[in-house]
Amino acid sequence: MALPSSSSPGHYSPPLSDTMHSSLAQAIPRASAVETPQHQERRLSASLHVPTTLSNLLHLHVGSTHGAGTAAGDLPTPAAIRPHTPAFSPKEDISSLFQEIHGRGDWSGLLHPLHPWLRREIIKYGELAQVTYDGFDFNPFSEFCGSCLYGRDRLLAKVGLARTGYTVTKYVYAMSQIELPRWLEHSLHADAWSTDSNWMGFVAVSDDAESRRIGCRDIVVAWRGTKAPTEWFEDIQATLRPLGDGHGDAKVERGFLDVYTSKSERTRYNKTSASEQVMAELRRLVNLYLEQGERVTLTITGHSLGGALALLNAYEAASALPEDVPVSVISFAGPQVGNAAFGERLREKQVKVLRAVVKQDLVPRLPGILFNERLKTLEGVGKKMEWVYEHVGVDLGKDLVRRLPGILFNERLKTLEGVVEKKMEWVYEHVGIELGLDVKSSPFLKHGVDVAGFHHLETYLHLVDGFVSRERGFRREARRDVALVNKGSGMLREELRIPPNWSQAANKGMVRNSFGRWVKPEREAEDIPSPYREVADALAEELGRKESRDYSSPTTAVPPSFTEVKGIVIPHPSSSPLEALAIPRHSSSPMPSSSLPTIGRESRGFPSSIRPSFIFTDTSRE
């Protein structure tokens, strides 16, 4: 499978020689000209015009917030902005194309033009990725900041996606052991639920009706990403790290790998890594449905950082799961993850990758904005660096403007002097098929510079909904609600009268209690994060008694993933529980709550009203 080149249709970048010539023509005065101070000031202003510089970098034309020729009266009126029409299309039976939709043939014949069935499936997976934002507690004043707002049994219903036909079976938590403060959210509360871990996504599986419709039992992993591209500029660890023995020359970005594999015994949610948590659940589900004789597929999705984690997850899953389980990745705004050897290993494992990329979005060019596949064109370039910008003095800031005008041609480029003649194993390279999208194709979107808006997942889903092909414009039959674009951005044109960033909790989550005072409401019991509930549910599912949490019956058989030691049921060493726990099997009555851990956050893991009769052998604090 050939990778799309940098000159492929839908991914155009102006030649470096042209942009350099244009910049130099503005910056270098004519030798014969005698300039007055006024002329010098005017010339200096023109040579460092930040909006123009960003416009060239992002393939835009700045001057108006609208695209050329799109006046207020030119707004179309498709179903997407009709308030009395459905915001989604009826579900169709797509089982006859299930293999092609999951990547067989690299989606050949389905992308240009975009097949309507594939378009709806891409949006479906994108909406499941959006759940990881809509269900995430971003409020730093909440003691549960960094967790999911809802219990997994009602997550999809709470975010308005009960109609998807999927059931969430597992939450995945991640941590990082290197400094990535903006990738993971942390509570300002003195008694927070966790000081290290974040809810990073979930595993879900299609129900019977959805499985019949799509032609297979589809297991989905949705990974949470980052909303703001500024987080990438500040926190990216642009260092490729070898995957280790047995992986050849494959290397991946250090920060992504750390989030995916970090764990610590002192934590409650990451005694096992995100990798171990998700792979244990995937093995369980795959074995369950294969034993029932069903066709099983694995689809991994994510946005931004989630797209990077999706690739790492797919790499591991393709190595660990049976070969007859196809593995595909549908990512949005995903960054470059590894080098060419990593991409080649993915192709050898038959992992199919479809990347939705907005041309104006910067994040898909990171972290290898300099060190990427285009660098190969520099192998024959001379080393003389007289055309490279360089800062002078001590750098105390992180402002984007300080990187201009030499955002590409700066002192960091000098590191290429010792690289261009070497093997390119330390160079980032994208993998998979690119679905190129363009902000300028939509008549509903502003066409000015909005770096955050370009990266927003809802912007991506809007553009996918309107995409037909590179040659055709935004389709008028698009049904997805246009207002969703402004849920967390301000990308929509003012003529639509939809306020920017409209999705927010009423009164910032505050409610008035019975005494007339404004307070922060308590979470519902089932929405309080707890590693103990994760283990309890795993045991209950093994026993086939999920609705009952009474595990003290002496007649209860020990499930295969647990073992019994002196009358105590504990997780089997080969399983991957989130906590070390012991469950009394011969207790005649529930254990009093005073026997439970009462150290700070630990006592709130289960509210007293639903606290089961557990003895927890681990009461460590994070």
C-alpha positions in Angstrom: 0.0 0.0 0.0 1.6 3.2 -1.1 1.6 6.2 1.1 0.1 9.4 -0.3 2.9 11.8 -1.3 3.1 15.4 -0.2 2.1 16.4 -3.7 -1.0 14.2 -3.8 -4.3 15.8 -4.7 -6.1 17.3 -1.7 -2.8 17.9 0.2 -1.3 20.8 -1.8 1.5 22.9 -0.3 3.0 25.8 -2.1 6.6 25.1 -3.3 9.1 26.3 -0.7 11.0 28.1 -3.4 8.0 30.2 -4.3 7.2 31.1 -0.7 10.9 31.9 -0.1 11.1 34.1 -3.2 7.9 35.9 -2.2 9.1 36.5 1.4 12.5 37.6 0.3 11.1 40.0 -2.3 9.2 41.7 0.5 12.0 41.7 3.0 15.0 42.8 0.9 14.9 46.4 -0.4 16.2 47.4 -3.8 19.8 48.5 -3.5 19.3 51.6 -5.7 16.3 52.9 -3.8 16.7 55.6 -1.2 14.0 55.2 1.4 12.5 57.8 3.7 11.7 56.8 7.3 8.0 56.6 6.4 8.9 54.2 3.6 11.0 52.1 5.8 8.2 51.8 8.4 5.7 50.8 5.7 8.1 48.3 4.2 8.9 46.7 7.7 5.2 46.4 8.4 4.6 44.7 5.1 7.5 42.3 5.5 6.2 41.0 8.9 2.4 40.9 8.3 1.4 38.1 10.7 -2.1 37.4 9.3 -0.7 37.1 5.8 2.1 34.8 7.0 -0.4 32.5 8.8 -2.7 32.7 5.8 0.1 31.4 3.5 1.0 28.7 6.0 -2.7 27.5 6.4 -3.7 27.8 2.7 -6.1 30.6 3.3 -6.8 34.1 1.9 -7.2 36.6 4.7 -9.0 39.8 4.2 -12.6 38.9 5.1 -14.1 36.4 7.5 -16.0 34.9 4.5 -14.8 33.2 1.4 -14.6 35.1 -1.8 -18.0 35.6 -3.4 -20.0 34.3 -0.4 -22.1 37.3 0.7 -24.9 36.9 3.2 -27.5 36.4 0.6 -25.5 33.5 -0.9 -26.0 31.2 2.0 -27.6 28.0 0.8 -30.5 26.4 2.6 -29.9 22.6 2.6 -31.5 20.3 5.2 -28.5 21.0 7.4 -30.0 24.4 8.5 -33.7 23.6 8.3 -34.9 23.3 11.9 -37.9 21.0 11.1 -36.0 18.3 9.3 -34.1 15.3 10.8 -30.4 15.9 11.5 -29.4 12.4 10.5 -30.1 10.0 7.7 -32.1 6.8 8.1 -29.9 3.7 8.8 -29.4 1.4 5.8 -28.3 -2.2 5.6 -24.7 -2.0 4.6 -23.7 -5.6 5.3 -23.0 -6.3 1.6 -20.0 -3.9 1.8 -18.8 -4.5 5.3 -15.4 -5.7 4.3 -14.7 -2.8 2.0 -16.0 -0.2 4.5 -13.5 -1.7 7.0 -10.6 -1.1 4.7 -10.3 -4.1 2.3 -8.7 -2.7 -0.8 -7.7 0.5 1.1 -11.2 1.9 0.4 -10.5 1.9 -3.3 -13.5 3.2 -5.2 -15.2 4.5 -2.1 -13.4 7.7 -1.4 -13.5 9.7 -4.7 -16.4 10.2 -4.8 -17.1 9.4 -1.2 -19.6 6.6 -1.0 -22.6 7.6 1.1 -22.4 4.5 3.2 -18.8 5.1 4.0 -19.5 8.7 4.8 -22.1 7.8 7.4 -19.8 5.2 9.0 -16.9 7.7 9.2 -19.3 10.2 10.9 -20.5 7.4 13.2 -16.9 6.7 14.4 -16.2 10.4 14.6 -19.2 10.9 16.8 -18.0 8.1 19.1 -14.7 9.9 19.3 -16.6 13.1 20.1 -18.2 11.3 23.1 -14.8 11.3 24.8 -15.0 15.2 24.8 -18.7 15.5 25.5 -18.5 13.1 28.4 -15.2 14.4 29.9 -15.1 16.6 33.0 -12.9 19.5 32.0 -13.8 21.7 35.0 -10.7 22.2 37.1 -12.8 23.2 40.1 -14.5 19.8 40.1 -13.0 17.2 42.4 -13.7 14.8 39.5 -11.8 16.8 36.8 -10.2 14.4 34.4 -12.8 11.7 34.8 -15.9 10.8 32.8 -19.1 12.7 33.8 -21.2 9.6 33.5 -21.1 5.9 34.3 -20.5 3.7 31.3 -24.0 2.2 31.4 -25.6 5.5 30.5 -22.7 7.4 28.8 -24.0 7.2 25.2 -27.6 8.1 26.2 -26.4 11.1 28.2 -24.5 12.6 25.3 -27.3 12.0 22.8 -26.0 8.9 21.0 -28.3 6.2 22.3 -29.3 5.6 18.6 -25.8 4.4 17.6 -26.4 0.8 18.5 -23.3 0.4 20.6 -22.9 -0.6 24.3 -19.9 0.7 26.3 -18.2 -2.3 28.0 -15.0 -0.7 29.4 -13.5 2.6 30.5 -9.8 3.2 29.8 -7.6 5.4 32.0 -4.2 6.8 31.2 -1.4 8.7 32.9 2.0 10.1 31.9 5.3 9.9 33.6 6.8 12.8 31.6 5.8 16.4 31.8 2.7 16.7 29.6 0.6 19.1 31.7 -1.8 20.2 29.0 -2.5 16.8 27.5 -3.9 15.5 30.8 -6.4 17.5 32.9 -6.0 17.8 36.7 -8.4 19.1 39.4 -7.6 22.1 41.6 -9.6 20.4 44.3 -7.6 19.5 47.4 -9.3 16.1 47.6 -9.5 15.2 43.9 -10.5 11.7 42.6 -7.1 11.3 41.1 -3.9 13.2 40.9 -2.3 11.2 38.1 -4.9 9.5 35.9 -7.3 10.7 33.3 -10.3 9.0 31.6 -8.9 8.5 28.1 -11.6 6.6 26.3 -13.7 3.5 26.2 -14.4 0.2 24.5 -17.8 -0.5 23.0 -19.4 -3.2 21.0 -22.3 -3.2 18.5 -25.6 -4.6 19.6 -27.4 -7.3 17.7 -29.4 -5.0 15.5 -26.4 -2.8 14.6 -24.4 -6.0 13.9 -27.0 -7.3 11.5 -27.1 -3.9 9.8 -23.3 -3.6 9.3 -22.7 -7.3 8.7 -20.3 -8.0 11.6 -19.9 -7.7 15.4 -18.0 -4.4 15.5 -15.8 -3.7 18.5 -14.8 0.0 18.8 -12.1 1.7 20.8 -12.5 5.5 21.1 -9.6 7.5 22.3 -9.8 11.0 23.7 -7.5 13.7 22.3 -6.7 17.3 22.9 -8.9 20.2 21.9 -6.5 23.1 21.4 -3.5 23.0 19.0 -1.6 25.3 21.4 -1.2 22.3 23.6 0.8 20.7 20.9 3.2 23.6 20.5 3.8 23.7 24.3 3.9 20.0 25.2 5.1 18.0 22.2 8.1 15.8 22.9 9.5 15.7 19.3 11.6 12.7 20.1 11.3 9.3 18.3 11.8 6.4 20.6 12.5 2.8 19.5 9.7 0.3 20.2 12.3 -2.3 21.4 13.4 -5.8 20.5 11.3 -7.6 17.9 10.1 -4.4 16.2 13.0 -3.7 13.9 13.7 0.0 13.3 10.2 1.1 14.2 10.2 4.2 16.3 7.3 6.3 17.7 7.0 9.7 19.4 8.0 9.5 23.0 5.0 11.4 24.5 2.4 9.2 22.7 4.1 6.0 23.8 4.3 7.3 27.4 0.6 8.1 27.7 -0.2 4.7 26.2 2.1 2.5 28.3 2.6 4.4 31.7 1.5 2.8 34.9 2.3 3.0 38.6 1.5 0.9 41.6 0.9 4.0 43.7 -2.2 5.0 41.6 -5.7 3.7 41.8 -6.6 3.8 38.1 -3.2 3.0 36.4 -1.8 0.0 38.2 -2.2 -1.2 34.7 -1.5 0.9 31.7 -4.0 2.1 29.1 -2.5 -0.5 26.8 -3.0 -3.3 29.2 -6.5 -2.2 30.1 -7.7 -2.0 26.5 -6.0 -5.1 25.3 -7.5 -7.2 28.1 -11.0 -6.1 27.1 -10.3 -6.6 23.4 -9.2 -10.2 24.0 -12.2 -10.9 26.2 -14.7 -9.5 23.6 -13.0 -11.1 20.6 -12.9 -14.5 22.2 -16.5 -14.2 23.3 -17.9 -13.4 19.9 -15.6 -15.7 17.9 -16.7 -18.6 20.1 -20.2 -17.8 19.1 -19.3 -18.1 15.5 -19.6 -14.4 14.6 -17.6 -12.3 12.2 -15.7 -9.8 14.4 -14.1 -6.5 13.4 -12.0 -4.0 15.4 -12.3 -0.3 14.6 -10.2 2.2 16.5 -11.0 5.9 16.4 -9.7 9.1 17.9 -9.1 12.8 17.3 -5.8 14.6 17.7 -3.8 12.9 20.4 -6.5 10.2 20.3 -5.6 9.5 16.7 -2.0 8.8 17.7 -3.1 6.5 20.5 -5.4 4.7 18.0 -2.4 3.9 15.8 -0.4 2.5 18.8 -3.5 0.5 19.9 -4.0 -0.9 16.3 -0.3 -1.9 16.1 -0.6 -3.8 19.4 -4.0 -5.3 18.6 -2.9 -6.6 15.2 -0.1 -8.5 16.8 -2.1 -9.9 19.7 -5.5 -10.8 18.1 -6.4 -13.6 15.7 -5.5 -12.8 12.1 -9.1 -13.2 11.0 -10.1 -10.1 13.0 -9.5 -7.1 10.7 -8.2 -4.1 12.4 -8.9 -0.6 11.0 -8.3 3.0 12.2 -10.5 5.9 11.5 -8.7 9.0 12.8 -9.4 12.7 12.7 -6.7 15.4 12.9 -4.2 12.7 13.9 -0.5 13.8 14.2 2.5 12.0 12.8 3.2 9.1 15.1 6.3 7.2 14.0 8.9 6.7 11.3 8.7 4.9 8.0 9.6 1.6 9.6 6.7 1.9 12.0 4.4 2.6 9.1 5.8 -0.4 7.2 5.2 -2.7 10.2 1.5 -1.5 10.3 1.1 -2.4 6.7 2.7 -5.8 7.2 0.2 -6.4 10.0 -2.6 -5.5 7.5 -3.8 -2.6 9.6 -6.0 -0.3 7.5 -5.8 3.4 8.3 -8.0 6.2 7.0 -7.0 9.7 8.2 -9.3 12.6 7.9 -7.2 15.7 7.5 -8.3 19.4 7.2 -5.8 21.2 5.0 -5.7 24.2 7.3 -5.1 22.2 10.5 -1.6 22.4 11.8 -1.7 19.4 14.2 -1.5 16.7 11.4 1.9 18.2 10.5 3.2 17.7 14.1 5.4 16.7 15.7 7.5 16.3 12.6 6.6 19.7 11.2 10.3 19.8 10.1 11.3 16.2 10.4 8.7 14.4 8.2 8.6 12.6 4.9 9.1 15.8 3.0 12.6 16.0 4.5 13.7 13.3 2.0 13.7 16.0 -0.6 16.5 17.7 1.3 19.0 14.8 0.9 20.5 16.5 -2.1 20.3 20.1 -0.8 23.5 21.9 0.2 24.2 22.6 3.9 24.8 26.3 3.7 22.4 28.0 6.1 22.6 31.7 5.2 18.9 31.9 4.5 17.9 30.7 8.0 16.4 33.0 10.7 18.0 32.8 14.1 17.0 34.4 17.5 19.4 36.4 19.6 19.5 36.5 23.4 17.6 34.6 26.1 14.1 33.2 25.2 11.6 33.6 28.0 8.3 33.2 26.1 6.1 30.7 24.2 4.2 33.1 22.0 3.6 31.9 18.5 4.5 35.3 17.0 8.1 34.9 18.2 8.5 32.1 15.7 7.7 34.4 12.8 8.7 35.0 10.1 11.1 32.0 10.3 8.6 29.5 11.6 10.0 26.9 9.2 13.4 28.4 8.4 14.9 29.0 11.9 17.9 28.0 14.0 16.4 24.5 14.5 16.9 23.8 10.9 20.7 23.7 11.6 20.2 20.3 13.1 19.6 19.1 9.5 23.3 19.6 8.7 24.1 16.3 10.3 20.9 14.5 9.3 20.3 14.9 5.6 23.1 12.5 4.7 22.1 9.9 7.3 19.5 7.1 7.1 16.0 8.6 7.5 15.0 6.4 10.4 14.5 9.4 12.7 12.1 11.1 10.3 8.3 11.1 11.0 6.0 9.7 8.3 2.3 9.5 8.1 0.7 6.1 7.4 -2.5 5.2 5.7 -4.9 6.8 3.3 -5.7 10.5 3.6 -9.2 11.9 3.2 -8.3 15.5 2.4 -10.8 18.2 3.6 -10.8 21.9 3.1 -12.4 24.6 5.2 -12.9 26.7 2.1 -15.2 24.1 0.6 -18.0 24.8 3.1 -20.3 27.9 2.6 -21.2 27.8 6.2 -17.7 28.3 7.7 -15.6 31.4 8.1 -12.5 31.5 6.0 -10.3 33.6 8.2 -7.6 32.3 10.4 -8.9 30.2 13.4 -6.2 27.8 14.3 -8.3 26.2 17.1 -11.4 26.0 15.0 -9.6 24.2 12.1 -8.6 21.5 14.6 -12.0 21.1 16.2 -13.6 17.6 15.7 -17.0 19.0 14.9 -15.4 21.0 12.1 -14.1 17.8 10.7 -17.4 16.0 11.0 -19.2 18.9 9.2 -16.7 18.8 6.4 -17.0 15.0 6.0 -20.8 15.3 5.9 -20.5 17.8 3.0 -17.6 16.1 1.2 -18.2 14.4 -2.2 -14.9 14.6 -4.0 -12.0 17.0 -4.5 -13.6 18.4 -7.7 -17.2 18.9 -6.4 -18.4 21.4 -3.8 -20.1 21.0 -0.5 -23.1 18.7 -1.0 -26.5 20.4 -0.5 -28.0 17.2 0.8 -25.9 17.3 4.0 -28.1 16.6 7.0 -25.8 16.8 10.0 -26.8 19.7 12.2 -24.6 22.7 11.3 -25.0 24.2 14.8 -22.8 21.5 16.2 -19.8 23.2 14.6 -20.1 26.1 17.1 -20.5 23.8 20.0 -16.9 24.4 21.0 -15.7 26.9 18.4 -16.7 30.0 16.5 -16.2 28.7 12.9 -19.7 29.4 11.6 -20.6 32.5 9.7 -22.4 35.2 11.7 -25.3 35.1 9.2 -26.4 31.8 10.7 -26.9 33.5 14.1 -25.5 30.6 16.0 -23.4 31.8 19.0 -19.9 30.5 19.3 -18.9 28.0 22.1 -22.6 27.5 23.0 -22.1 24.1 24.7 -21.7 24.8 28.4 -23.3 23.8 31.7 -26.0 26.1 32.9 -24.6 28.5 35.5 -21.3 26.7 35.1 -22.7 23.7 36.8 -23.9 25.5 39.9 -27.4 24.8 41.3 -29.5 26.4 44.0 -30.2 24.1 46.9 -33.4 24.0 49.1 -31.9 26.8 51.3 -31.6 29.1 48.4 -27.8 28.9 48.2 -25.8 28.2 45.1 -23.7 25.0 45.4 -21.9 22.5 43.3 -24.2 19.5 42.9 -23.2 16.1 43.9 -22.8 13.5 41.2 -25.2 10.6 40.9 -23.8 7.5 42.6 -23.4 5.6 39.4 -21.4 8.5 37.8 -18.7 8.7 40.6 -15.5 7.2 39.2 -14.3 4.1 41.1 -11.7 1.5 40.2 -13.5 -0.8 42.6 -16.7 -0.6 40.5 -14.6 -1.5 37.4 -13.4 -4.7 39.1 -16.9 -5.4 40.6 -18.5 -5.1 37.2 -15.8 -7.4 35.7 -16.5 -10.0 38.3 -20.3 -9.6 37.9 -20.1 -10.1 34.2 -18.0 -13.2 34.6 -20.7 -14.5 37.0 -23.5 -13.5 34.7 -25.1 -11.5 37.5 -24.3 -7.9 36.5 -27.5 -6.6 38.1 -26.6 -8.0 41.5 -23.6 -7.0 43.4 -23.9 -9.5 46.2 -20.7 -11.6 45.9 -20.8 -13.1 49.4 -22.8 -16.2 48.6 -20.9 -19.3 49.5 -22.5 -21.2 46.6 -21.2 -18.8 44.0 -18.7 -20.5 41.6 -15.3 -18.8 41.2 -15.1 -17.4 37.6 -12.2 -18.5 35.4 -10.4 -15.1 35.6 -10.4 -15.2 39.4 -9.0 -17.6 41.9 -9.8 -18.7 45.5 -7.2 -18.6 48.3 -8.3 -19.7 51.7 -11.9 -18.7 51.1 -11.0 -15.4 49.4 -11.7 -14.7 45.8 -9.0 -12.6 44.1 -8.1 -11.7 40.5 -6.2 -14.4 38.7 -2.6 -13.3 37.9 -3.2 -13.7 34.2 -6.1 -11.3 34.3 -5.7 -7.5 34.2 -7.7 -6.1 37.1 -7.5 -2.4 37.9 -7.0 -3.0 41.6 -5.8 -5.7 44.0 -8.9 -6.7 45.8 -10.2 -9.5 47.9 -13.8 -10.6 48.3 -15.1 -12.6 51.3 -17.1 -15.5 50.0 -18.3 -17.0 53.3 -19.6 -13.9 55.1 -23.1 -14.4 56.5 -23.8 -10.7 56.3 -22.5 -7.6 54.5 -19.4 -6.2 56.1 -19.9 -2.9 57.9 -18.8 0.2 56.1 -16.3 0.9 59.0 -14.2 -2.0 57.7 -13.7 -0.3 54.4 -10.8 2.1 53.7 -11.6 5.6 54.8 -8.5 7.5 53.7 -9.5 10.6 51.8 -10.6 9.8 48.3 -10.6 6.1 48.9 -13.8 6.3 51.0 -15.6 8.1 48.2 -14.7 5.4 45.6 -18.1 3.9 46.5 -20.9 6.0 48.0 -22.1 4.4 51.3 -25.5 3.7 49.7 -24.1 1.2 47.2 -20.9 0.2 48.9 -20.4 -3.6 48.5 -19.0 -6.0 51.1 -15.4 -5.8 49.9 -12.1 -5.9 51.7 -9.6 -3.9 49.7 -6.1 -5.0 50.1 -4.7 -1.8 48.7 -5.4 1.5 50.3 -2.5 3.5 48.8 -3.1 7.1 47.9 -2.1 8.7 44.7 
